[in-house]
Amino acid sequence: TISSAQMSASEKDAISHRGKSLRAIAPFVLEML
């Protein structure tokens, strides 16, 4: 297992990356709906 410090850091990176990706593709997804 990984420590809580390592997990929180990787989670923050994943959430940040996911948020940027969602914001970048949101307009295209809305157009397809």
N, C-alpha and C positions, 0 to 999 in steps of 0.2 A: 504493500500500500504506500501511498505518498502522504507526506505531512500536510496538515491543514494549510500551512503557509504556501506550499507548492500548489495545492489544489486551488486555493483562492486566487492565486496569481494566474494560473492557466485558465480558470473560469472567467476571470476578468478579461483576459485576452480574447477568449472565445466569444464572450458576450459583446465585447467592443467590436470585434470583426464582424459578428453576425449583424449587429445593429447597423454598421456602415453598409454592409451588403444589402440588407433589407431596404434601407433608405435609397440606395442606388437603383435597385430594381423595382421599387414600389410603383413609379409612374408607368413602367412597361406592363406590370401585372394588372394595374387598374385599367389600362387601355384594352387588354385582352378580355376582361370580364364583360 
